[in-house]
Amino acid sequence: MRVLLLSDTESKYIWDHFDAERFEDVELVISCGDLKSEYLSFVATMIKAPVFYVHGNHDTNYEKDPPGGCDSIEDKLVVYKGLRILGLGGSRKYSNHPLYSFPPYQYTEKEMEKRIRKLRFKLYRNKGFDILVTHAPPFGIGDGNDLCHTGFKAFLPLLDKYKPKYMFHGHMHLNYGRAKRVSQYNGTTIVDAYGYHIIDI
């Protein structure tokens, strides 16, 4: 299956110079967050494939204007063409938002652990998962030194226990220094979806 990954910055190549032939074999689009709602709606219109997304820490506008034609997989385990896909968006909590008592799509380590615990029955019923989709990276694997870009430690036991084939994340722009496109962890291929990236699985 050919999958188009998107995250963090709207590609001019896709939005302004869309080439249908380049994406005609794409069977699934996955957004790892921090993209304009209009951009995802455009992708859903131009590429004849489902668009799944999780929230980035800057996606507060999705509350009022969610991307049309796209499906949120936030805190869900969905199955598409036999692939079990688990979605856990957001970043580490690093700021306060003037309109919210707690910043949307920002979580403490304990809160991310709680979100994962709530999915235990779904994971048991589906015998695990094949792809983990997040916005933040896992702790210590291509993450940053500042609080905002520090990865979640809670993702590591999840990867250790279920050993998914892939983890797709955003948040770490490839020009941040430590970030790289593809990493390996305990049998899981971890891919930074920054910009856009096509992967065959």
Backbone torsions as a table, in degrees:
resi	resn	phi	psi	omega
1	MET	NA	133.1	177.6
2	ARG	-93.9	125.1	-175.3
3	VAL	-120.6	133.1	174.5
4	LEU	-98.5	120.8	177.8
5	LEU	-100.9	140.0	-179.5
6	LEU	-134.2	146.9	174.2
7	SER	-172.2	143.5	160.5
8	ASP	73.3	-35.2	179.4
9	THR	-142.6	136.6	-179.5
10	GLU	-75.5	123.1	-179.0
11	SER	-75.7	123.4	175.1
12	LYS	-63.0	-32.0	178.7
13	TYR	-60.3	-40.1	179.8
14	ILE	-80.0	-48.0	-171.1
15	TRP	-77.7	-41.2	-174.9
16	ASP	-99.3	-23.9	-175.4
17	HIS	-133.5	50.5	-173.9
18	PHE	-61.6	128.0	178.8
19	ASP	-114.7	103.9	-174.2
20	ALA	-59.0	-36.9	-178.4
21	GLU	-63.2	-32.4	-179.0
22	ARG	-63.8	-28.8	-173.1
23	PHE	-117.9	12.4	-173.4
24	GLU	-67.9	-22.4	-179.6
25	ASP	-95.1	1.4	-179.6
26	VAL	-70.2	127.7	-179.1
27	GLU	-105.0	-14.7	-179.3
28	LEU	-155.6	139.9	175.4
29	VAL	-116.2	132.1	178.6
30	ILE	-125.9	122.7	175.7
31	SER	-102.1	130.0	180.0
32	CYS	-99.3	17.6	169.0
33	GLY	104.7	166.9	178.3
34	ASP	61.6	45.3	176.0
35	LEU	-127.5	148.1	179.4
36	LYS	-62.4	141.5	178.6
37	SER	-57.1	-39.8	-178.9
38	GLU	-64.5	-32.6	-179.7
39	TYR	-67.3	-47.1	178.6
40	LEU	-64.9	-37.4	177.2
41	SER	-62.5	-39.8	176.9
42	PHE	-62.2	-46.3	179.4
43	VAL	-60.8	-42.1	-180.0
44	ALA	-63.6	-30.7	179.1
45	THR	-77.2	-39.9	-172.1
46	MET	-86.1	-29.0	-179.6
47	ILE	-108.4	123.5	-175.1
48	LYS	-83.3	66.6	178.7
49	ALA	-151.5	153.7	176.3
50	PRO	-60.8	147.3	175.6
51	VAL	-117.9	113.2	176.1
52	PHE	-102.2	145.8	179.6
53	TYR	-146.6	153.8	165.2
54	VAL	-117.8	166.1	-177.1
55	HIS	-87.0	141.1	167.1
56	GLY	-92.5	172.3	-178.4
57	ASN	-70.5	-12.1	178.6
58	HIS	-104.9	9.7	-173.8
59	ASP	-91.6	36.3	-179.5
60	THR	-64.7	-24.4	179.6
61	ASN	-68.6	-17.5	179.1
62	TYR	-64.4	-21.9	180.0
63	GLU	-60.0	-41.1	-179.6
64	LYS	-99.7	-25.0	-174.8
65	ASP	-137.1	72.4	179.3
66	PRO	-67.9	151.8	-179.0
67	PRO	-64.9	126.7	-178.4
68	GLY	-71.8	143.5	177.9
69	GLY	75.0	11.9	-177.4
70	CYS	-121.6	158.4	-177.9
71	ASP	-120.0	123.9	174.3
72	SER	-74.1	132.5	175.2
73	ILE	-111.9	21.8	179.9
74	GLU	-61.0	124.0	180.0
75	ASP	57.1	34.8	179.8
76	LYS	-130.9	156.2	167.5
77	LEU	-117.9	112.6	-178.5
78	VAL	-113.9	151.4	178.7
79	VAL	-115.5	123.6	179.1
80	TYR	-131.7	117.8	-179.1
81	LYS	50.4	41.8	176.6
82	GLY	86.1	-7.6	179.1
83	LEU	-92.1	127.2	177.7
84	ARG	-91.4	116.6	-171.7
85	ILE	-118.9	124.7	-177.7
86	LEU	-110.6	130.5	-176.5
87	GLY	-114.0	126.9	178.2
88	LEU	-142.9	87.9	-176.4
89	GLY	-83.9	-176.2	177.0
90	GLY	94.5	170.4	-179.7
91	SER	-125.1	178.5	172.8
92	ARG	-64.0	144.8	178.2
93	LYS	-68.4	125.8	-178.0
94	TYR	-138.5	-6.6	-176.8
95	SER	-151.5	173.0	172.0
96	ASN	-112.9	147.3	-177.8
97	HIS	-110.7	132.6	-175.0
98	PRO	-63.4	-21.4	-176.7
99	LEU	-99.8	-4.4	-176.2
100	TYR	-132.6	147.4	174.9
101	SER	-71.7	-25.2	175.6
102	PHE	-137.1	132.1	-175.9
103	PRO	-59.6	129.9	177.4
104	PRO	-65.8	140.8	176.4
105	TYR	64.6	24.4	169.7
106	GLN	-125.6	134.8	-171.2
107	TYR	-138.1	144.4	169.1
108	THR	-75.9	167.5	177.4
109	GLU	-59.3	-41.3	-179.5
110	LYS	-66.1	-36.6	179.5
111	GLU	-68.0	-37.5	176.5
112	MET	-66.5	-38.7	176.3
113	GLU	-60.0	-41.1	179.3
114	LYS	-64.6	-40.5	177.9
115	ARG	-60.9	-40.4	-179.5
116	ILE	-68.0	-40.1	178.9
117	ARG	-60.4	-37.3	-179.6
118	LYS	-65.1	-17.3	-178.9
119	LEU	-95.3	1.3	-173.7
120	ARG	-57.3	-43.0	-177.8
121	PHE	-65.9	-41.7	178.4
122	LYS	-63.2	-39.5	178.2
123	LEU	-66.1	-39.6	177.8
124	TYR	-65.4	-45.7	-177.2
125	ARG	-64.5	-34.5	-178.7
126	ASN	-96.2	6.2	179.1
127	LYS	57.2	45.5	177.4
128	GLY	94.1	-157.1	-178.5
129	PHE	-152.9	162.5	-177.3
130	ASP	-102.8	-31.4	-176.1
131	ILE	-135.6	129.5	172.2
132	LEU	-103.5	124.2	178.7
133	VAL	-111.9	121.0	-179.2
134	THR	-135.9	172.3	169.1
135	HIS	-95.3	-50.3	179.8
136	ALA	-80.9	151.2	175.0
137	PRO	-78.8	171.2	171.9
138	PRO	-74.8	155.3	-178.3
139	PHE	-61.4	130.9	174.7
140	GLY	81.5	0.9	-179.2
141	ILE	-123.6	87.9	178.3
142	GLY	74.5	14.7	179.0
143	ASP	-90.6	-176.9	-175.9
144	GLY	-106.7	179.0	-179.0
145	ASN	-92.3	-24.3	-179.6
146	ASP	-81.0	161.1	-175.4
147	LEU	-58.7	-43.3	-177.5
148	CYS	-58.7	-40.5	-172.7
149	HIS	-102.3	8.5	172.9
150	THR	-71.6	133.8	-179.2
151	GLY	-76.5	171.9	-178.6
152	PHE	-90.4	125.6	173.6
153	LYS	-65.7	-27.8	-177.4
154	ALA	-62.5	-23.0	179.7
155	PHE	-72.1	-27.1	-174.0
156	LEU	-65.9	-48.0	175.6
157	PRO	-61.4	-32.5	177.8
158	LEU	-63.3	-45.0	177.9
159	LEU	-68.0	-39.2	-179.1
160	ASP	-64.3	-41.7	-175.1
161	LYS	-75.3	-45.4	-171.3
162	TYR	-100.3	-15.9	177.3
163	LYS	45.3	59.3	177.0
164	PRO	-65.3	157.3	179.8
165	LYS	-69.5	-34.9	-174.7
166	TYR	-138.7	151.6	164.6
167	MET	-131.7	126.9	177.7
168	PHE	-112.7	131.2	179.3
169	HIS	-141.9	169.5	175.1
170	GLY	-123.3	-138.8	170.3
171	HIS	75.1	-38.9	-177.7
172	MET	-98.2	92.4	177.6
173	HIS	-57.1	139.2	-173.4
174	LEU	-63.5	-16.2	179.2
175	ASN	-91.0	11.3	179.5
176	TYR	-80.8	-2.1	174.6
177	GLY	100.9	-64.2	-177.0
178	ARG	-78.7	-22.8	-173.2
179	ALA	-73.2	143.3	170.9
180	LYS	-139.8	161.9	-171.7
181	ARG	-65.2	-47.6	-173.3
182	VAL	-129.0	133.6	175.1
183	SER	-131.7	165.0	176.8
184	GLN	-122.2	139.3	176.4
185	TYR	-145.3	110.3	171.2
186	ASN	51.0	41.2	178.2
187	GLY	91.0	-5.1	178.5
188	THR	-101.3	130.3	173.8
189	THR	-87.3	119.1	-177.2
190	ILE	-104.3	124.7	-174.6
191	VAL	-121.0	126.7	172.4
192	ASP	-82.7	117.9	-173.8
193	ALA	-85.7	9.7	-175.1
194	TYR	-45.7	133.3	-178.1
195	GLY	73.7	-110.0	170.4
196	TYR	-149.3	150.6	-178.5
197	HIS	-151.9	135.6	178.2
198	ILE	-105.6	131.7	-179.6
199	ILE	-133.6	141.0	176.1
200	ASP	-101.9	123.9	179.8
201	ILE	-129.7	NA	NA
